Amino acid sequence: MRTAIAIEPLTAEAFAPFGDVLEAVGDPTFMINRGLCGRYHDLAHCDFIGTNAHAGISLFKAEARALPYELDMMERHPLGSQAFVPMTADPFLVIVAPDEDGAPGRPRAFLTTPGQGINFFRNVWHGVLTPLAEPGLFAVIDRIGDGNNLEEHWFNEPYRIE
């Protein structure tokens, strides 16, 4: 087992190299519906390339994981960004890594707080959807279309996330 990776709180600043943090913080961008609804506008940079492609919204139901977590694989999507929006208030684990010559470098792990979702930028190495509580239900916004939009990297020795 490799050196343990400590879990960090998820902040927009810390996560900026990898994607967007989706959360309603501060005053809304503007008010709608006769002033009864605040809109936090355009929070994610959705980026899809290729022909015959579009943004799709899917529901994912992932098994809850426990800490410490063993990270043995990371993936990336070269043709499109991918957003995870939890459908419960439970925190989830977000694991990312910089690219180092076509493979993931040293991973970083973040823990969300209630009300946070994330959007991975196109081609960012990340761990699989990792809820820490049932039911593990998420809305996922990503690229639907032609082409190979999944690359996986399996580590020879897993990382321990704690």
PyMOL commands that set and color helices and strands:
alter all, ss='L'
color gray80, all
select helices_A, chain A and resi 12-15
alter helices_A, ss='H'
color red, helices_A
select strands_A, chain A and resi 7-9+19-22+30-32+37-39+53-61+69-76+82-86+92-97+99-100+103-104+108-111+117-120+125-126+130-131+137-145+151-161
alter strands_A, ss='S'
color yellow, strands_A
deselect
rebuild
show_as cartoon
